[in-house]
Amino acid sequence: MPVDSRTLGVTPFQAYCAGLAAIGSFNFGWNIGSVNIPGDVLQNCVTGRKYYGPFPSCIFVGSNTVWGIVVGSYALGAFGGAVISNPVIDRMGYKFTLSWFALLNVAGALLLSLTTKVPQFIIGRILVGVAAGAANNALSTYVSDITTPRARTIMGGMVQLACNMGIMVDNACALGLAPPPRWRILFSITGALGLLNFILFPFAKESPKWLISKGRHEEARESLQCFRKGTYIDDEFDEMVRIDRINKERTDDVNVIQLVRGDTPDNLRHQLLCVSSLLFFQQFSGINAVIFYSTSIINKSTGGNPANIPTLAQILSFLISVAAFVFTFFGMLVGAYIGRRKLLIFSHMMMAIFSGIIVPGSVRSVAALVVVAVFCFNAFFNVGVGPIPWATASEMTPRYAMTAMSGIGTGIGYISTFAIGVIFPPLNNWWGNYTFLFFLVWNVIAALFVYFLVPETRDRPIEETVRLHSCGIHLVLGSKWETDPVSKLADISDEEINSAVPSLHADEPFPSVLADESVPSLLADEPPKL
């Protein structure tokens, strides 16, 4: 008998479609990194002020605060994209959203690459930000929809992996394209990536859960079979249909306002707190201070001339971005074994430690210590704090509230990114070498928050997580809040499953896979006993 599709891990077609969807997140990373290495050229005109035809060699910005707004405007655009994309996803689907929003990158690239004034550059950053916000919001829920719980454990970090790959490739290109006028080529490439996204993503399959929600069951079955090739999908498909029917009987898809007000059948206050806080802490961990300004941070210790491109600081920034990509992939694999909660606590605490190490290294101008500390700070971010928060909304939220929850979480993340982009330059001027003490405190607070309030979601059915934690804000310490991983289903015989679930085609409400104690309950009234 073919394998039950619900116990499947990652399949080639899942990886293929997630990879196509991730082009938008790659572009997100590209635009995050694009102002790092060329920053001194753009802001301070370190290579001199001259014209190449009608185009100036730089966009001189005399104020660090204004430059912070230039950098942070990208996050404001991403916030707008995350909010706008929610109703578009609900109405038109993931293929439409991920394809058509990508074209905004073309308009943004034209403004950025042909820029002559600061306002034009800011508008260009906002446009590519809108495209990125929509792409990240859609990718995280799309990956959740097309994967099983076991596959989701690994692929939940696709947003951060693609983002870091974009930063890494951008930094590599910037080593050769930072000098004027070549930095204009660097900013034009984001448009080419948007076109590539628009052309290729139609070859992916639509989310079967979204198709079911629109009553397009035959298309949904075909889509699910592609994602679960060679397996028995009837039980999983019927399960999706029943859950969709039950959700619709309880409520239609909710919007952001309804979710914030609590107008939902389930009490999702705890999920909303966790999703919002984790994406807030992700940015206030200090990572964007490193991504946006690592070149200037390192250059303070190495003392290079920013006009001599590439400087040692710029080369080291590129190597840090390579390490970030490698450690993101490593973190996705580790998280599949030790769980998301433990990895988040470990990641935040290690970032706190290396925030503290950056301070004495900067005070005493020990370049090697600063470089190593920044390297480790970035690496440990990408092990856990980077990828895990992006997946939280899709792993803790019922289908009817998933896009709204994802939009709120990513929106808070982008506002926090904007805040860090704006406040870091003046904060760095005021606090000088002690700036990273600010991030040390936030990382300790974040680790404590995760320990007390964030449940484990690794390899858990979404429905079980929703049932167990839809009871208002609460501490998650103790066995009462623990559930068995869905992988245990693989150890149950067909006879046991059939006896527990008499019929998946019956008309009664969706049955628990667990009338039998050997399988974790999906919709039981009491928390499972371990």
N, C-alpha and C positions, 0 to 999 in steps of 0.2 A: 504493500500500500504506500502511495506517495507520502512524503513528510508533511505534517501539518504546518501550513504556512506561518502560523502564529509563533512557532518556535525557531523561525529562520533568523540567521544573522544577516550581514551585509551581502547583497548580491551585486554582480557587475552592473546591472541596469539601474539599480538604486544609486550606485556610485556615479554612473554616467550622467543621470539626470540631476543629481545633486551638484555634480561638477559644472554642468551647464548653468544651473541656477546661481552657482557661486561666482560666476564672472562679474556680476554686479558687486559682490562683496570684495572681490579682488580689486575692482575699480575704486571701491571705498578706501581700501588700504593705500592704493596708489595716490589718491588725493590727500590722504592724511600725511603721507611721507613727502609729498611734493614740495612742501615749504620748509623742510628741515635743512637739507644740505645746501640748497640755493638761498637760504634765508638771509645771510649777510649780503649777498649780491643784490637781492631784491629790496631789502629794507634799508641797508646802509650804503649801497653803491660802492662797495669796497674795491671794485675793479675800475672805478671812474665813471663819470657821467658823460655819456655821448649818445649820438643818435645813429641808427642804422635805417636810413631812409626816414619814414615818419615815426619809427618806433624807438623809444628811449631804451637805454641799456638797463635801466632799473626803474622801480616805482618808489622813489625815496620816501620813507616814512620816518619823520623825525621823532615820533613819540612811541615808546614801548607799549603804552596802553592802546594806541591806534593799531599798532602791529598785532597786538593780542586780539583786537576785534577782527582784523583781516584774517588771522588764523582761525579764530573761533566762529566766524560767519559760516564756515562749512558745516559746523555742527548745528547751527540754527536751521540751515537748509535741510539737513538730515532729519531734524525734529519735524519740520513741516512735511517731509516725505513720508515719515512713519505715520503721522496722523491722517494725511490725505489718502494713503494707500489702503487703509482699513476698509472703508466702504467699497473701494474699487475691487479689492480681493473678494469681498463677500458677494459682490454683484457680478463681476466679470471673470474671476478665477485667477489662479497664479500665473498661467501662461501669458495672459494679457498683461498683467501687472509687471511681470519681470521682463517682458519684451518691450512694451511701449514706454515705460518710464525710463528705460535705458537711453532713449533718444534725447532726453534732457542733457545727457553728457555731451552730445554733439554741440548743442547751443552753448553750454558752459565752456566747452573747450575753445570755441571760437572767441568768446569774450576774454578768456584767460590768455590765450596765445597771442591775441592781437591787442592786448591791453596797453593803454597809454596813461591811465589815471587810476588812482586807488579805488574810487567808487566802482569803476568798471570791473576791476579785479574782484572786489567784494561780491558784486552781482554774479559774476562767473562762478565764484566759490559757492554761493548759495544755490545756484542751479544744479551744479554737480552734487551738492549735498542733498537736494531733494531726491535726485535719482538714487543716491546711495542709501538714504533712509528707507525708501520704498523697497529697495533690493534686500536690505538686511531684514526688514520686517517680514517680507514674504518668504525669504529663504528659511528662516528659523522655523516657521510653521509648516512650510512645504516639506522640509526634511522630516518633521514629526509625522506628517500625514502619510508619507510614502514608505516609512520604515516600521519594522516591528520593534517592540521594546528592546530586544537584544541589539538590534542594529542601531537603534537610536542612541544607545549608550556610547557608541563610538562616534557616530556621525553627527551627534548633537553639537560638536565643536566646529562644524563646517564654516560658520560665519567668521570665527576668529582665525581659523587656518587660512581661509582665502584672503582675509584682511592682511594677515602677516606676510603672506606670499606677495601681495600687492605692494606692501611697504618695502619688502626686501628687493623686489625687482626694480621698483622706483629708485631706491637708494643706489642700486648698482648703475642704473642709467644716469643718475644725477652726477656721479663722479666724473662723467665725461660731458654731460649736458648742462652743468650748473653755470658755466661762464656765459656772459651775453655774447650774441643774441640766442645762443643755443638753448637757454632755459625755456624759450618759447616752444621749442619742439617737445620738451618734457611735458608741458601743460596741454599740448595738442593731442598727445597719445591717449588721454582719457576719452576723447571723442571717438577714436578708432576702436577702443574697447567697448564703448557703448554701441557702436554699429555692429560689432562682432556679437555682442549679447543679443541684439535685436534679430540678427540673421539666424543664429544657432538655436536659441531656446525653443522656437516652435517645433523642433525635432524631439523635444522631451514630451513626456506624458503628463496630462493633468492629474492633479490629486484625486484619487478615487473617493476619498471622503467628501471633497467638495462636490464632485459629480453626484454622489448619492444625495447630498443635501439639496441638490437642484432637481432631484427626481430622475436623473439620467443614469438609470441602473445598468443598462447594457454597456454603455461606455465605461462606467465605473468598474464593472467586472473585467472588461478587456484590459483596462489600465492596471488593475490589481494583478491580473495574471502576468502581465509584463514585468511588474515589480517582484513577483514571487515565482518566477519561471521554474517549472519542473516540480511544483509542490501542489498539495491539495488546498484550494482556497475557499471552498464552499463554506466551511465553518467560520472563517474570518470574515468573509463577505456578508454572511447572514448576521454575524455579530455587529458589523458596521451598520447594516440596515436597521437592525433593532435598536441600537443605541441612538441612531439618528431619529428614528421614530419616537422613542421615549423622550429625547430632548425637545423635539418639536411639540409633543403633547404638553410639555412643561412650559416651554417658552420658545419664541423665535430667537435668532441670533441677537445678542445685546450689543449696544454701542458703548463708547467710552464713558459717556455721561451716566448711563444706566449702571455700568459697572462701578463707577466711583460712588454713586448714590446707594449702591447695594440693592438695586432692583433686579435681583437674580433669584432663581429658585433655590440655589445653593448659597450658603454663606461663604463668600469668597474673600472675606477680609484678610484672612491669614495669607492666602496666595498672593493677593494684591500687595500686602506689606513685603513679602519675601521677594517677589519679582522686582518691585520698584526699588527696594533697598539694595539688592544685589547689584543692579545696574548703576545705582548711585555710587556705591562703594567701589565698583569697578573703575570708575573715572577718578574718584577722590583717593584712590590708592596711590596716585601720582604717575601713572603710566604715561599719560599724555604729555606731562612735563618732559618725560624722556623722549617720547616719539617726536614731539614738535620741536624740542629744544636740546636734544642730546648733543648736537654739534657744538652749541655755544657752552653747554655745561662742561664738556670735556675740554674744549678749547681754553677755558679758564685755567685748567691745570697744565695742559701741554704747551700753551703759550704760542701757538702757531699763528702765522699771518693769514687771515681769512681770504686774502686776495690770491694767495698761491694755491690755486685749486688743482688737484685735490689735496687738502691738508690732512695731517695725521688724524685730527678729530673727525673729519668727514669719512675717512677710511674706516676708522673704528666704529662710527655710527652705522656704516654699512654692515660690518661684521656683527654688530649687535642685532641688526635686523635679521641676519641669517640665523643667528642663534635663536631668536624669537620664533621663527618659522619652525625650526627643528624641535624646540621644546613644546610648541603647541601640539605638534603631531605626537610627541612623546606623552604629553599630558592626556590626550584623547585616549591613548592606549592604557595608560595607568589608571585613569578614571573608570575604565571598564572592569578593573580588578578590585580596587580599594574603595570605590564609591565616590560620589560627588561631594558629599558633606565633609568627609575627612580631608579630601584634597583641597577644598576651599579654605579650610582652617589652616592647613599646612602652608598653602600658598600665601595667604595674607600675613601669617606670622613671619615667614621668611622675607617677605617684602619689608615688613617692619624692621627686621634685623638689619637688612642691607640699606634701608633708609638711614638708620643710625650710623652705619659705617661710612656712608657718603659724606656725612658732616665732618668728622675729623680729617678725612682725606682731603676735603676741600679747604678746611681751615689751615692745614699744614702744607697745602699744595703738593701732596703726594700723588702724582699723576697716575702711577700704577694702581694705587689703592682705589682712586676714584673710578678708573676705567673698569677694574674688576668688579667693584660694587655696583656700578651701573649695569654692567653685563649680567650679573647675578640677579639684580632687581628685576630686570626685563625678563630674564629666563624664568624666574619663579612666578611672575605674573602670568606668563603664557602657559604654565603648567596647569593652573586652575582658575585663577581670577579672570583670565582672559576668555576662555571658551565657555565655561559652565554657565554664567548668568544669561547668556544668549539663549540657552536651551530651557531655562527654568519655566518660562511661561507655557511652553508647549508640553511640559512634563507634569504640570501641576493643575492645569486648567481644563474644564470641560470644553467640548468642541464649540458650543454656542457662545462662549466668551473668549475663545483663544485669540482671535485676531485683535479684539479690543484690549485684552490683557497684554499682548505683545506690543501693541501700539503705545500703551501707557508706559510700560517698562523701557522700551527703546527711546521713547520721547524724553523720559527723565534722564536716561543715559546721555542723550545728545545735549540736553540743557546743561548737564554737569560737565560735559566735554567743552561746551562753549565757555562755561564759567572758569574752568581751569585754564583754557587757552587765553582768556582775558586777564585773569588775576595773577597768573604765574610771572609774567615779566615784571610788573611792579612789586609783587611779593619777593621776587628774587633780588630786586634792587634794595628793598627795605631790610630783608633778613640776611641777604648775602649768603655766606657759606652755611648758614643754619636753616635754610629753606626747607630741607627735607625732613626736619623734625615735624613739620606740619603734616606730612604724609605718614610719618611713623605713627602718630596718634590715630589717624583715620584707619590705618590698617589694623591696629590693635582693637579698635572699636568694632570693625567689620568682623574680625575673627570671633569675638565674643557674641556678636549678633548671630552668626552662623551656628555657633555651638548651641545656643539656647533656642533658636527659632526656626532654623531651616531643616526640613526633613530630608531623608535620603530618598532619591528618586531613581537611582541606578537600577535598570532592568525591571522596574516596577510598572504594572499596568496603570495608565492614566486614570482610569475609572476608580481604581482602588485608592490611589493617592487623593483624588477629589473627595471620595466618600469619607476617608479617614480624617481629613483636615478641614472639611467644610463645617467648622463649628466655632468660628470666631478666632481671634488671635489667642494663641496658647503657646506654652513651652513644649518642646518636642523631646524632652528627656524621658527615658523610661521605655520599657517594652510595649506599653500600650500603643505607642505611635510607630511601631515597627511593622513592616510587611515583608512577606516572602518575595523573592525575585521571581519573575515570570518564567525564568529558565527552568524552574522545577517542573513545569508542565511537561518538559521533554522526557522526564523520568516516569510519567504516568502511562499506563497501558491504555490501548483503545477501549478495552472493556470497562476500565474504571471511568474513563471520560464519558462513554455512552451511558453508563449507569447513573453518572452524576447529571448528565444533560440528556434527558430522554429524547428531545427533538428540538432542533434549531429551526424547524419550519412550523412549529406550533404557533397558535395565536396568542398564547399567554404572554405576559411581559417577559422581557429578556431574562433568561435564567442565569443564576450564578453558576460559574464553572465549578463551584464548590459547594455543592450540597455535601460532598465528601470532604472530610477534614484534611485529606492529603494534598488538596490543591488550594492555593490562596483565594479567598473570597473576593469577588469583584463588587458585589452589591449587597453584601450581608449587612445586618443591622448592628452587629457588634464588631469591634476590632478583632482581628485574628489572634489566636493564642499561639505563641511560639514555644 
